[in-house]
Amino acid sequence: MHKATLIGVPAALLLGAAVLLLDPQHDPELAPETVQLTQRAFAFRPAGDYWQDKRAIDAPSAVENLQPRFEVMKYQVSQAEYARCVAEGDCLSLGEPGTPAADLPQTGASLLDAQLYADWLSRRTGQTWRLPSDREWAFFAGSRWADDALRIDGDDGSNPARRWLARYSFEAQTRTVGPAQPQARGSHGLNEFGIADLGGNVWEWTQSCHQRINLDASGEPLSRVEACSIRIAEGKHRAAINDFVRDARGGGCAAGQPPDNLGFRLVREIP
């Protein structure tokens, strides 16, 4: 065996791991509580505008099978957690008065704010944290995920107002019942996987870009255009929102009813 190896592991890798563990900037205690997930099949309908023969249609649904290579935060990022990032100069203050609460979700956050926090948490813990994709969110949301298909029978596309009215009706039915102010952690309960507050009155950013897909007669994609300045937020219903928006009620929601609040939770990649 070469002198620079130990049980088959190159010494350089061992040294790098030791440096990582001893790095004073790394504090694994900052890592939030997570939920482990197992492989399962689930029905998923992607977000976006789908067109076929010059008419808007529901996105095609398919059964997905996902082997998760990540764990998900049990709770949304709290005010106190976000405040640590602000205090260290890596996140922008969102201007909340008073002392940040440990049991209230951080709201009024844009996608850009969420990404800055994910970058900070990754550096501080020595782990890889990121926003989930829309598909991953549907996977761990389980029964809390809202399928946004309109299922308009006999729609030949000649009257676009039918879909507009159906979309408004669907989202009106999924509006938050009760106070719009953020509630204490756990107020909206756990889903079947033990993840809290999914589909409550705080919508959660995903990293998925808004897209427009044109399909041929057999349902195969002809073209796909992404608009990554608009991202998908998940909650009681999907929302497509400009990435810099912190309060969609004041504008910036690309389509449909705006979310009551914008917050986020992260996933931690498993090496």
Buried (B, 14 or more C-beta within 10 A) or exposed (E): EEEEEEEEEEEEEBEEEEEEEEEEEBEEEBBBEBBEBEEEEBEBBBBBBBBBEEEBBBBBEEEBEBEBEBBBBBBBBBBBBBBBBBEEEBBBEBEBEEEBBEEBBBBBBBBBBBBBBBBBBBBBBBBBBBBBBBBBBBBBBBEBBBBBEBEBEEBEBEEEEBBEEBBEEBBEEBEBEEEEEBBEBEBBEBBEBEBBBBBBBBBBBBBBBBBEBBBEEEEEEEEEEEBEEBBBBBBBBBBBBBBEBBBBBEEBBBBBBBBBBBBBBBBBEEE
